[in-house]
Amino acid sequence: MQKSTLRSTSFADGRRAVKIIFPFLASLMTSAASAQTWTGAESSDWTDAANWSTGVPVDGTAFATTNGVQPVLDDAQGSAGTLYLGSVLGSTLTIQNAAELTVNTAIVGNSTNNNHPSNMLDQQSGTLNLSSGSTLDADFLHVGYYGSGTVEVTDGAALTVTASTIVGGFNKGDLNFGGAGTEASLLGGLVVGDAGDGTMSITDQAKVTSAAATIGKQATSGSSVEVSGDGATWEIADGGSLLIGSQGEGKLSIKEGGEVQASGHVFVGDEAGSVGEVEVSGADSRLEAVGYVALGNEGSGAGAVTDGGILQAEDVIVGWSEGAVGDLIVSGAGSAVNVENMLMVGNDGDAIATISDGASVNGISSNANAVVVIANNSASTATLNIGAAAADAASAAGYINVGTLLFGMGSGELVFNHTGEG
């Protein structure tokens, strides 16, 4: 074990002053004359006027809230202003066979926006199935607003939302993408878990593009996103940042060749009291950020890169702010943290990083130009373990392939506890 203060070095605090604010619901007030209620009196055909109270909806409110025959839009076009999909016994809308539905707002999980106790909205649920080359275009999408909601996008279908997507508003929301050719463009911002719990999965070559995104926004939320399988990708575009655990709890799992690309920064455990976690596991699994990745920004943030996974960013900072706690594990042959500038283990916060079992830390453009900093500022207590922590059994070593390793002004420790096997 070695403890040193080889050189005092301080780097400017690049903390961003950016908060993501999403628009709430657009106006949902529609005259009674333009509202249509699904009855399913004749069949499941959305386009049959006999299945609606006063005709097929065009631009007014559509209530698909029956417990009986469920609506199906099959190889046809449909539209509505606001779509409510939900009931106490559960309601389902199926859009299939290259059908097209265009709405202003889709609320999956509720029969109304009036949360009076008599409406029992928290006991309602709704499911929207979009498949086989079909499309859904909306300005706003709310999945699990007051009731629980599920949206399944599969088999080459396409979802486009131009204003905002909220999964888990006050209740439970699930948004799932799967299958080759399945795509989504969530252009106005994405929240997985606002006040409620949200999940999102991207699997089997599905591709999702979003603007800035948050997993676990409010303190009441515990939410997660999984990107899994070769060809499954999530791109956070237009300079947007990704917050994993904003005020609540958030987790991002990237597995089995999945990829997440952020054109901005990634904050894991963003605000004080939050808990964030990111795991990148399996060969060809990648998390890439154009900006930096902060594990423990003001809250608690943990990162695990294992079994051939890759974390790549301009900088990786473990334990950013005073009071923050960060943890980084990089383990297994082929697993790597690649940085353009630096890996900082403890800026103002407390941090532990462990590199073991053949994993490595590398420079992207040049190993010689990359830096590892331990306990940058005086408030920080930080440890970098090669192999294992001092109190644990030794394990195979990892590798630090950078030009410079520096101790800052805090309490920094570099621990060598390994077996000598690479």
NUDRENTI-806571 format. One record per residue (C-alpha): residue number from 1; residue in three letters; x, y, z. Coordinates in steps of 0.001 Angstrom, whole numbers. Example, Ala and Ser with C-alpha at 12.3 -4.5 7.8 and 13.67 -1.06 7.14 Angstrom:
% NUDRENTI-806571
R   n res       X       Y       Z
R   1 ala   12300   -4500    7800
R   2 ser   13670   -1060    7140
END
This chain:
% NUDRENTI-806571
R   n res       X       Y       Z
R   1 met       0       0       0
R   2 gln    1272    3458    -849
R   3 lys      -3    6806     289
R   4 ser    1576    9872   -1203
R   5 thr    1227   13505   -2135
R   6 leu    3511   13492   -5130
R   7 arg    2098   16685   -6517
R   8 ser    -745   19023   -5717
R   9 thr   -2931   19578   -8743
R  10 ser   -6365   21143   -9029
R  11 phe   -8605   21148  -12056
R  12 ala  -11305   23715  -12725
R  13 asp  -14788   22650  -11698
R  14 gly  -16699   22201  -14939
R  15 arg  -19992   21593  -13158
R  16 arg  -22793   22398  -15542
R  17 ala  -25680   24655  -14630
R  18 val  -28240   22796  -16655
R  19 lys  -31568   21436  -15524
R  20 ile  -33939   19578  -17747
R  21 ile  -37468   20917  -17614
R  22 phe  -40131   19037  -19502
R  23 pro  -43446   20480  -20576
R  24 phe  -46426   19042  -18737
R  25 leu  -49605   18026  -20468
R  26 ala  -50881   20192  -23270
R  27 ser  -54402   21429  -22851
R  28 leu  -56723   18448  -22556
R  29 met  -59955   20409  -22602
R  30 thr  -62181   19341  -25471
R  31 ser  -65839   20028  -25987
R  32 ala  -68195   17157  -25268
R  33 ala  -69427   17287  -28834
R  34 ser  -66008   16306  -30189
R  35 ala  -65374   13484  -27707
R  36 gln  -65784    9898  -28874
R  37 thr  -66044    6870  -26600
R  38 trp  -65163    3390  -27763
R  39 thr  -68000     884  -27314
R  40 gly  -66925   -2075  -29445
R  41 ala  -70596   -2643  -30197
R  42 glu  -69979   -4332  -33561
R  43 ser  -66343   -5470  -33661
R  44 ser  -62768   -4561  -32756
R  45 asp  -62337   -2335  -35845
R  46 trp  -61192    1179  -34882
R  47 thr  -62364    2558  -38240
R  48 asp  -65975    1335  -37918
R  49 ala  -68196    4205  -36744
R  50 ala  -70580    1707  -35157
R  51 asn  -67907     920  -32557
R  52 trp  -67839    4512  -31274
R  53 ser  -70413    6550  -29385
R  54 thr  -70942    9115  -32149
R  55 gly  -68503    8222  -34910
R  56 val  -64826    7559  -35528
R  57 pro  -62621   10195  -33838
R  58 val  -60728   12644  -36018
R  59 asp  -59296   15460  -33908
R  60 gly  -61249   15363  -30652
R  61 thr  -60813   13264  -27529
R  62 ala  -60974    9482  -27878
R  63 phe  -61807    7391  -24815
R  64 ala  -60683    3785  -25297
R  65 thr  -61769    2811  -21826
R  66 thr  -64012    -204  -22199
R  67 asn  -63510   -3551  -20512
R  68 gly  -65187   -5408  -23360
R  69 val  -64116   -5749  -26991
R  70 gln  -60792   -3966  -27369
R  71 pro  -60002   -1669  -30335
R  72 val  -57649   -2708  -33142
R  73 leu  -56309    -388  -35844
R  74 asp  -55329   -2821  -38601
R  75 asp  -53690   -1694  -41865
R  76 ala  -55545    1627  -41670
R  77 gln  -55145    5228  -40572
R  78 gly  -56580    6820  -37452
R  79 ser  -56315   10079  -35539
R  80 ala  -57454   11857  -32389
R  81 gly  -56664   14927  -30342
R  82 thr  -56186   13262  -26961
R  83 leu  -56311    9495  -26508
R  84 tyr  -57173    8048  -23101
R  85 leu  -56455    4330  -22800
R  86 gly  -57279    2710  -19472
R  87 ser  -59894    1195  -17174
R  88 val  -60125    -573  -13824
R  89 leu  -60148   -3989  -15502
R  90 gly  -57580   -2916  -18085
R  91 ser  -57899   -1636  -21654
R  92 thr  -55770   -2471  -24701
R  93 leu  -55258    -793  -28060
R  94 thr  -53525   -2768  -30817
R  95 ile  -52019    -995  -33837
R  96 gln  -50790   -3523  -36391
R  97 asn  -50004   -4379  -40008
R  98 ala  -48614   -1002  -41121
R  99 ala  -51439     954  -39488
R 100 glu  -50900    4631  -38655
R 101 leu  -52250    6528  -35647
R 102 thr  -51660   10254  -35128
R 103 val  -52615   12007  -31873
R 104 asn  -51708   15147  -29981
R 105 thr  -51519   13435  -26588
R 106 ala  -51632    9748  -25678
R 107 ile  -52268    8854  -22029
R 108 val  -51821    5134  -21459
R 109 gly  -53243    3924  -18154
R 110 asn  -56129    6372  -17507
R 111 ser  -59721    6869  -18600
R 112 thr  -59664   10595  -17746
R 113 asn  -57411   13359  -16484
R 114 asn  -59718   14018  -13503
R 115 asn  -58104   12364  -10484
R 116 his  -61218   12477   -8290
R 117 pro  -61246    9447   -5944
R 118 ser  -64493    8211   -7502
R 119 asn  -62669    7677  -10806
R 120 met  -60243    5219   -9159
R 121 leu  -57487    6220  -11567
R 122 asp  -54760    4643   -9458
R 123 gln  -56499    1280   -9965
R 124 gln  -56677    1600  -13738
R 125 ser  -54342     195  -16371
R 126 gly  -53847     403  -20101
R 127 thr  -51695   -1295  -22733
R 128 leu  -50799     -75  -26198
R 129 asn  -49303   -2612  -28629
R 130 leu  -47604   -1158  -31715
R 131 ser  -46291   -3800  -34114
R 132 ser  -45592   -5071  -37634
R 133 gly  -44444   -1891  -39337
R 134 ser  -47102     354  -37794
R 135 thr  -46526    3930  -36633
R 136 leu  -47690    6105  -33750
R 137 asp  -47031    9853  -33973
R 138 ala  -47739   12038  -30933
R 139 asp  -46732   15356  -29445
R 140 phe  -46987   14035  -25869
R 141 leu  -46825   10462  -24588
R 142 his  -47624    9616  -20956
R 143 val  -47269    5975  -19928
R 144 gly  -48455    5314  -16385
R 145 tyr  -49820    8725  -15461
R 146 tyr  -52320    8181  -12623
R 147 gly  -52900    4529  -13519
R 148 ser  -50351    1960  -14685
R 149 gly  -49466    1869  -18366
R 150 thr  -47513    -275  -20803
R 151 val  -46411     458  -24361
R 152 glu  -44890   -2331  -26480
R 153 val  -43197   -1366  -29761
R 154 thr  -42089   -4420  -31746
R 155 asp  -41556   -6038  -35125
R 156 gly  -40424   -3041  -37145
R 157 ala  -42894    -517  -35710
R 158 ala  -41982    3158  -35259
R 159 leu  -42857    5568  -32441
R 160 thr  -42362    9325  -32842
R 161 val  -42985   11796  -29994
R 162 thr  -42158   15430  -30715
R 163 ala  -42682   17200  -27355
R 164 ser  -42137   14953  -24310
R 165 thr  -42297   11332  -23219
R 166 ile  -42947   10508  -19557
R 167 val  -42919    6903  -18380
R 168 gly  -44140    6530  -14807
R 169 gly  -45758    9903  -14128
R 170 phe  -47395    9147  -10790
R 171 asn  -47868    5400  -11184
R 172 lys  -45994    2541  -12889
R 173 gly  -45035    2873  -16544
R 174 asp  -43285     469  -18921
R 175 leu  -41990    1326  -22393
R 176 asn  -40441   -1555  -24333
R 177 phe  -38811   -1717  -27761
R 178 gly  -37792   -4945  -29458
R 179 gly  -36952   -6407  -32834
R 180 ala  -34977   -5543  -35936
R 181 gly  -36309   -2443  -37670
R 182 thr  -38103   -1192  -34560
R 183 glu  -37345    2496  -34053
R 184 ala  -38292    5417  -31840
R 185 ser  -37636    9153  -32052
R 186 leu  -38383   10793  -28692
R 187 leu  -37494   14304  -29705
R 188 gly  -38618   16582  -26897
R 189 gly  -37062   14881  -23905
R 190 leu  -37550   11604  -22056
R 191 val  -38273   10901  -18391
R 192 val  -38290    7290  -17215
R 193 gly  -39752    7603  -13743
R 194 asp  -41049   11075  -12885
R 195 ala  -42868   10831   -9542
R 196 gly  -43718    7179  -10212
R 197 asp  -41650    4165  -11209
R 198 gly  -40713    3719  -14849
R 199 thr  -38897    1101  -16878
R 200 met  -37681    1143  -20458
R 201 ser  -36094   -1716  -22379
R 202 ile  -34397   -1720  -25780
R 203 thr  -33600   -5206  -27073
R 204 asp  -33017   -7331  -30158
R 205 gln  -31648   -4653  -32530
R 206 ala  -34236   -1987  -31702
R 207 lys  -32975    1587  -31992
R 208 val  -34114    4565  -29912
R 209 thr  -33088    8199  -30311
R 210 ser  -34053   10756  -27679
R 211 ala  -33232   14251  -26548
R 212 ala  -32011   14781  -22974
R 213 ala  -33139   11958  -20687
R 214 thr  -33664   11295  -16981
R 215 ile  -34026    7978  -15148
R 216 gly  -35540    8442  -11675
R 217 lys  -36427   12132  -11694
R 218 gln  -38197   12810   -8390
R 219 ala  -37309   11463   -4958
R 220 thr  -40305    9102   -5020
R 221 ser  -39109    7344   -8174
R 222 gly  -37133    4121   -8511
R 223 ser  -36640    3497  -12220
R 224 ser  -34469    1655  -14708
R 225 val  -33480    1310  -18353
R 226 glu  -31972   -1788  -19981
R 227 val  -30287   -1882  -23390
R 228 ser  -29479   -5454  -24299
R 229 gly  -28274   -7476  -27279
R 230 asp  -26179   -6833  -30373
R 231 gly  -27587   -3960  -32398
R 232 ala  -29743   -2575  -29585
R 233 thr  -28918    1128  -29309
R 234 trp  -30016    4243  -27455
R 235 glu  -28695    7549  -28742
R 236 ile  -29155   10707  -26678
R 237 ala  -28790   13317  -29395
R 238 asp  -28493   17093  -29865
R 239 gly  -26034   17598  -27021
R 240 gly  -28479   16122  -24527
R 241 ser  -27277   14822  -21167
R 242 leu  -28368   11670  -19356
R 243 leu  -29267   11818  -15650
R 244 ile  -29366    8459  -13877
R 245 gly  -30911    9139  -10483
R 246 ser  -31767   12842  -10637
R 247 gln  -33474   13191   -7256
R 248 gly  -34628    9573   -6978
R 249 glu  -33107    6189   -7771
R 250 gly  -32085    5321  -11309
R 251 lys  -30274    2450  -12980
R 252 leu  -28945    1927  -16500
R 253 ser  -27954   -1596  -17572
R 254 ile  -26131   -2180  -20864
R 255 lys  -25669   -5864  -21623
R 256 glu  -24732   -8415  -24256
R 257 gly  -23577   -5963  -26905
R 258 gly  -26041   -3133  -26293
R 259 glu  -24864     450  -26819
R 260 val  -25759    3827  -25311
R 261 gln  -24329    6990  -26847
R 262 ala  -24754   10352  -25105
R 263 ser  -23914   13511  -27039
R 264 gly  -23669   15445  -23752
R 265 his  -22689   14431  -20218
R 266 val  -23811   11518  -18026
R 267 phe  -24620   12153  -14346
R 268 val  -25022    9094  -12118
R 269 gly  -26454   10146   -8758
R 270 asp  -27083   13728   -9819
R 271 glu  -28582   15654   -6887
R 272 ala  -28000   15290   -3162
R 273 gly  -29902   12287   -1817
R 274 ser  -30158   10592   -5188
R 275 val  -28842    7117   -5996
R 276 gly  -27619    6215   -9460
R 277 glu  -26111    3082  -10919
R 278 val  -24758    2151  -14327
R 279 glu  -23510   -1261  -15394
R 280 val  -21849   -2124  -18692
R 281 ser  -21317   -5861  -19023
R 282 gly  -20411   -8239  -21810
R 283 ala  -18288   -8038  -24932
R 284 asp  -19167   -5117  -27237
R 285 ser  -21424   -3494  -24628
R 286 arg  -20649     230  -24563
R 287 leu  -21517    3487  -22863
R 288 glu  -20031    6450  -24707
R 289 ala  -20323   10124  -23769
R 290 val  -19061   13059  -25793
R 291 gly  -18754   14957  -22509
R 292 tyr  -17853   13603  -19096
R 293 val  -19338   10863  -16917
R 294 ala  -19814   11772  -13235
R 295 leu  -20300    8867  -10833
R 296 gly  -21646   10581   -7729
R 297 asn  -22276   14124   -8919
R 298 glu  -23949   15442   -5764
R 299 gly  -25524   12134   -4713
R 300 ser  -24371    8517   -4661
R 301 gly  -23241    7060   -7986
R 302 ala  -21802    3665   -8865
R 303 gly  -20420    2280  -12106
R 304 ala  -19464   -1306  -12967
R 305 val  -17708   -2200  -16219
R 306 thr  -17282   -5969  -16459
R 307 asp  -16822   -8968  -18749
R 308 gly  -15562   -6976  -21731
R 309 gly  -17733   -3878  -21377
R 310 ile  -16478    -419  -22388
R 311 leu  -17030    2997  -20768
R 312 gln  -15700    5833  -22915
R 313 ala  -15865    9572  -22250
R 314 glu  -13959   12820  -22337
R 315 asp  -13461   12473  -18570
R 316 val  -14705   10067  -15915
R 317 ile  -15074   11694  -12504
R 318 val  -15833    9546   -9457
R 319 gly  -17160   11597   -6525
R 320 trp  -17607   15080   -7978
R 321 ser  -19045   17382   -5302
R 322 glu  -18399   17573   -1594
R 323 gly  -20779   15132      82
R 324 ala  -21056   12983   -3022
R 325 val  -19989    9338   -2994
R 326 gly  -18705    7577   -6095
R 327 asp  -17638    4023   -6808
R 328 leu  -16144    2520   -9968
R 329 ile  -15387   -1154  -10617
R 330 val  -13617   -2207  -13818
R 331 ser  -13095   -5952  -13959
R 332 gly  -12376   -8695  -16470
R 333 ala  -10269   -9113  -19592
R 334 gly  -11328   -6663  -22299
R 335 ser  -13192   -4420  -19869
R 336 ala  -11990    -843  -20146
R 337 val  -12499    2770  -19177
R 338 asn  -11230    4927  -22033
R 339 val  -10802    8666  -21433
R 340 glu   -9732   11509  -23660
R 341 asn   -8355   13537  -20747
R 342 met   -8606   12028  -17290
R 343 leu   -9985    9560  -14814
R 344 met  -10460   11500  -11588
R 345 val  -10967    9383   -8478
R 346 gly  -12353   11977   -6073
R 347 asn  -12789   15624   -7037
R 348 asp  -14455   17138   -3961
R 349 gly  -16364   13988   -3022
R 350 asp  -15356   10591   -1665
R 351 ala  -14467    7905   -4170
R 352 ile  -13186    4379   -4669
R 353 ala  -12090    2897   -7983
R 354 thr  -10984    -720   -8396
R 355 ile   -9287   -2026  -11548
R 356 ser   -8827   -5805  -11601
R 357 asp   -8698   -9108  -13469
R 358 gly   -7091   -7777  -16641
R 359 ala   -9297   -4697  -17052
R 360 ser   -7683   -1411  -18030
R 361 val   -7838    2376  -17995
R 362 asn   -6629    3888  -21267
R 363 gly   -6268    7135  -23174
R 364 ile   -8444    7460  -26271
R 365 ser   -6206    9552  -28512
R 366 ser   -3000    8795  -26651
R 367 asn   -2181    6955  -23458
R 368 ala     641    9435  -22901
R 369 asn   -1745   12400  -22787
R 370 ala   -4272   10841  -20409
R 371 val   -4122   11472  -16657
R 372 val   -5329    9709  -13516
R 373 val   -5927   12016  -10528
R 374 ile   -6581   10776   -6985
R 375 ala   -8273   13080   -4401
R 376 asn   -8122   16257   -6445
R 377 asn   -9329   18803   -3869
R 378 ser   -8908   18994    -104
R 379 ala  -12451   17827     699
R 380 ser  -11928   14515   -1078
R 381 thr  -10981   11141     359
R 382 ala  -10249    8717   -2448
R 383 thr   -8684    5330   -3144
R 384 leu   -7551    3661   -6338
R 385 asn   -7212    -107   -5963
R 386 ile   -5182   -2230   -8362
R 387 gly   -6477   -5767   -7906
R 388 ala   -8464   -5503   -4683
R 389 ala   -9052   -3260   -1687
R 390 ala   -6443   -3480    1063
R 391 ala   -8706   -5441    3412
R 392 asp   -9835   -7949     758
R 393 ala   -8168  -11032    -662
R 394 ala   -5806  -10241   -3517
R 395 ser   -7109  -10673   -7055
R 396 ala   -5585  -10422  -10513
R 397 ala   -4302   -6987  -11419
R 398 gly   -5774   -4421  -13739
R 399 tyr   -3780   -1949  -15820
R 400 ile   -3460    1841  -15785
R 401 asn   -2216    2821  -19237
R 402 val   -1879    6599  -18934
R 403 gly     966    9066  -19109
R 404 thr     571   10618  -15657
R 405 leu    -792    9656  -12242
R 406 leu   -1224   12539   -9803
R 407 phe   -2243   12939   -6181
R 408 gly   -4231   16089   -5491
R 409 met   -4770   18087   -2299
R 410 gly   -7109   15622    -601
R 411 ser   -6499   12336    1174
R 412 gly   -5514    9965   -1619
R 413 glu   -4432    6353   -1570
R 414 leu   -3076    4004   -4227
R 415 val   -3397     348   -3233
R 416 phe   -1619   -2558   -4918
R 417 asn   -3230   -5794   -3751
R 418 his   -3030   -8283   -6567
R 419 thr   -1799  -11772   -7334
R 420 gly     538  -10794  -10144
R 421 glu   -1670  -12467  -12727
R 422 gly   -2871  -10216  -15560
END
